[in-house]
């Protein structure tokens, strides 16, 4: 039966080997709250976070067509980092710290080496964020995905004290927008970026671009960064009224999500220099500014909203911690 199943495209032995490799990676991320290990039908986690009036915050996301670049380059560990950090940032903007992370990996034909690379990246990012890789699912689906291709999704649960939830409700006109830089495209805009680089320009992942000082693959696969460690000290002090993770839709679509009805914003376009990668894509694709700011983060990965007096303190604290942050604009 197992030989016939393997001939149909599903290799149980390969799946078992992938799980064997994954177990040690997951165990290295375990925090005191973890009760069960990898292999159980469900992951068990004891909520003892030392948080008054705890509220759980959950989110799920994927990596989008950045996966296509990973397939072309044969580089898979950064994808795991992207997935975890994106999810961490999504709950961070509501003031939450991550507790545990789950993943879903689906592929046409399971390759233990590739699965191990993906999960190795996830585990590294989970350790960096103090988050347990509690479990997940690996699905082998022959005929559904092309050979060598896969899809991944991440699911995260974090906690925040109810009195510390950041929801933007107290944002008023005159509040200051503080920007934290992105590390690159992060996980958004890749359908357009791939079209420009690989179809319009005819480049490959190993093509060196002098304007970027690196290959196309290196520029496009730079991992999505986490803002948890740099923002947590500011959250502990209070004073952050709102935060926006700049993902799909760019600043144009994401910043309004943290502002109350009747509030808008203005940006000082002179406050930062658009990173070379975005400038290169815009020139090569002949893309209008408005579309660039909706498709890409344009070098801004996270935006904090603070009152004027707190903004000065936040900027000083971020600078002292070695973070490059700047006054991006104001709420109107």
Steps between C-alpha positions, in 0.01 A plus 500: 500500500777741590674434165177569312445816706857609422439435129192723521725781617482486880812381683417425863863418576610841371235657719624313805857606424392863470321480838808341657716792387241758599456372856844609621460841336164552670622385841771765493228767497297371794415746773378413854138507383540206260333184636500268195763413242492472122303195388190546713167562328492843660755728662452570869603832652447616859409867517703635792638814347496714813266739322214674682165456324658308210349526154608254231583648159515268198595544136570294188694585187710371214801609296329557165686469173834563668495120500558507124832677554598240760421221252716666235791558738474168685510692829232401749611586855425871464138416416452362851641821648266708282198306614566526873607864502202610291263334747688639803469854363130455426418440868768739628309797358225425752753487782528120521804284569507161324438177692503229235505446124355228274581438135338333200725372221343351186694359207459270203788272589657528843875547512628466859798728426277785381252451785789510747632827351159665524445391859858586595423859400175495697673360807776761484245782478289349779803488731588858410146611588467288816221302338446123511463306175218292644401288203377496145392296202696371201275395212621310194257565215623349171345652190400813688838675509775486240812304588734714709224740604318538830288742699531601863274675748564608857269533798600690813349559843623770735385674817449855619350650814159644419606839633803494269324424173612739226203578277534863388179614665674792678681631192431870440604764250855614567628158608832405346579213265833326564641269234720196545682378188423182311775259402375478142176397334416283803220273372295727275504628144677196359267438208587846365869477598537162328329629189742793478819310581445169324257579217552865408878507561565132429725459804559188709542456873879496455509819290710770666346848504760777553235743630421253780853377562375140505315237300129514432448187709685640801302825485161334464558226759618727780290391800206689639623652826334479841440820698418326827822561693537862399136591576446303823685752725278780365187292558608436859527875559164576339433793271464316169148572378506300180721291275480391139685209344565604139411191299277448195352833400803694622477812715196611300279211617654400834551822692127591490425167674643641825332841479151582633225607264541860396881493525740500209875561470765689311849369430818700463646342188829681572542317832651190343674382187322224310734196514679404175294183446172691480649778289641239259167319471314828442736612221515161333125451515405863427264489798317806633563612858143424610527139383844456658363611838215249476705205372813538716601618846745750344752450779255544789423176683320623812339828604442610860249769597582707810413833653754774427674483840517119498627501142814690594571249777428202273733627230776559756454151647502334159811689394678414826419132435667522159177504302462727199165673551363831382204737517293400197203735525197598707138406554246749367 
